[in-house]
Amino acid sequence: MVTRRRVVAGSIGGLLLSSLNGPLAFGAAEAGEEALIQLPGKRPLIKRTFRPPNYETPLADLRPQFTANDTFFVRYHLASIPEIDPRIWRLRIGGTSANRALELSLDELQRDFERVQLAAINQCSGNRRGLFAPRAGGVQWTYGAMGNALWGGVRLRDILNRAGVKADALEVVLDGGDGAPLPGTPDFVKSLPVDRALDANTLIAFEMNGKPLPHWNGAPARLVVPGWTATYWVKHLTSISVEPKAFDGFWMKSAYRIPTGAFPGARFASQENAQTTPITEILINSLVTSHANGDRLKLGRAAELAGWAWDGGSGISAVEVSSDEGRSWRPATLGAAPSPYSWRGFRLPLDTAKPGPLRIAVRATGRNGARQPEQLTPNPSGYHHNMIQTLTLEVA
Amino acid sequence: MNTQLRCASALAAALFASLAVAAGEESIQLQDAPDRDLVVARCSVCHSVDYVQMNAPVLDRTGWQKSVRKMIDQFGAPIGEEDANRIIEYLATHY
């Protein structure tokens, strides 16, 4: 099923400035066509590419505290995606720095290890790349290459400990069942520093929001690395290797890298060089879900701004809203956070007493003191788009 | 079957399998111009050609050049020099 709709895109970097009074850029509304297309088992999502499938969640579907399984975004690098029969699926654990090799069925994984649940944001490194200025090549996501879910599974640590981690272990290498049509294309394989792999919050999940993982989100089991961008959350997980040296595959050495020292966040020392380093933690960010840029408000009628704020796990301490282009800020009311890795709601009444444009800016601050920036930090791949969101609403 | 023939038919089978398009993909229409069919045939082996449309506002001639070289040099696309140049020319001219 293909449907089309008119979509008002967010502020396009600084290309369409309609106001330069304050430090913040307010973009004019730009109408564009976006295709809403339905994958099997999903509701209509914003199609970026058919094959490999890349689909983002429409803004309206990001309003619930937990993003529904059938509206959660879909992101693949390679087009051969297996339909895995969970009865014959096996997870292999081993590697040079493991004491022994294991092979686990889904039943064994679910039965033999302590079950845990954790609410966490799953956000693509390139979320909002399509809003970058200067433009960056890659999937042109807007706001919906992310979602918040309750992940259910077991701790990666418990599995690694059963295999036995040797003292010389440096990285844990993770491979999934997806592959490329051509044999020469690098398989999508990722690694984690051994400390992050052994973190109590790093999970192998087989449930999402209380149900089995959807096919398009990594069935029957995927990695969950709360606080780190989704590139590490390997889907259709098939093998885990504990290794004494840095993994040198394409998806670590050449892709998903940012300029060294340009951003805050955990360091991945074994993969770092003087120029570039792997992207790691999600940076502080927020998203207005109650309104989109260009929306109209009825003069004198009560209206409320609402949305989500999140970071890489320190937790959100404040969300502030400005209606004078960043000169003054008012604190929004914060909601509960199911976990520090989940997003946290905010809300604030809007002043609809005067007709005309209402320029809104929202910024979040974390418990670690980090605050959303006014400007983007340019980087070749368009990662870490977390600048203060601005919206122009029309009161009439 | 000799080795060469076996390899050739295995490759043909691999290409055939990978050309299985995703539902809806057949609706994509690239600009009608010389070498469009070459671009569609070569690029579609691994991905739908909406990647071309999506990156059109982002990539200039140099960008397309880098992108095509990346597919050949890093992603293993079996595309010769002459076809690569024709593909780059089509993309740079029409997108």
HADDOCK unambig.tbl for C-alpha pairs under 7 A between the chains (distance, minus, plus):
assign (segid A and resid 49 and name CA) (segid B and resid 48 and name CA) 6.89 0.50 0.50
assign (segid A and resid 49 and name CA) (segid B and resid 50 and name CA) 5.84 0.50 0.50
assign (segid A and resid 49 and name CA) (segid B and resid 51 and name CA) 6.33 0.50 0.50
assign (segid A and resid 50 and name CA) (segid B and resid 22 and name CA) 6.13 0.50 0.50
assign (segid A and resid 50 and name CA) (segid B and resid 25 and name CA) 5.98 0.50 0.50
assign (segid A and resid 50 and name CA) (segid B and resid 48 and name CA) 5.97 0.50 0.50
assign (segid A and resid 51 and name CA) (segid B and resid 22 and name CA) 6.08 0.50 0.50
assign (segid A and resid 51 and name CA) (segid B and resid 47 and name CA) 5.13 0.50 0.50
assign (segid A and resid 51 and name CA) (segid B and resid 48 and name CA) 5.00 0.50 0.50
assign (segid A and resid 52 and name CA) (segid B and resid 47 and name CA) 6.04 0.50 0.50
assign (segid A and resid 79 and name CA) (segid B and resid 46 and name CA) 6.67 0.50 0.50
assign (segid A and resid 79 and name CA) (segid B and resid 47 and name CA) 6.85 0.50 0.50
assign (segid A and resid 135 and name CA) (segid B and resid 58 and name CA) 5.68 0.50 0.50
assign (segid A and resid 136 and name CA) (segid B and resid 58 and name CA) 6.34 0.50 0.50
assign (segid A and resid 137 and name CA) (segid B and resid 55 and name CA) 6.30 0.50 0.50
assign (segid A and resid 137 and name CA) (segid B and resid 58 and name CA) 5.87 0.50 0.50
assign (segid A and resid 137 and name CA) (segid B and resid 59 and name CA) 6.93 0.50 0.50
assign (segid A and resid 138 and name CA) (segid B and resid 55 and name CA) 7.00 0.50 0.50
assign (segid A and resid 140 and name CA) (segid B and resid 54 and name CA) 6.82 0.50 0.50
assign (segid A and resid 181 and name CA) (segid B and resid 18 and name CA) 5.19 0.50 0.50
assign (segid A and resid 181 and name CA) (segid B and resid 46 and name CA) 5.84 0.50 0.50
assign (segid A and resid 184 and name CA) (segid B and resid 75 and name CA) 6.00 0.50 0.50
assign (segid A and resid 184 and name CA) (segid B and resid 76 and name CA) 4.30 0.50 0.50
assign (segid A and resid 185 and name CA) (segid B and resid 74 and name CA) 6.98 0.50 0.50
assign (segid A and resid 185 and name CA) (segid B and resid 75 and name CA) 4.13 0.50 0.50
assign (segid A and resid 185 and name CA) (segid B and resid 76 and name CA) 5.25 0.50 0.50
assign (segid A and resid 186 and name CA) (segid B and resid 75 and name CA) 6.34 0.50 0.50
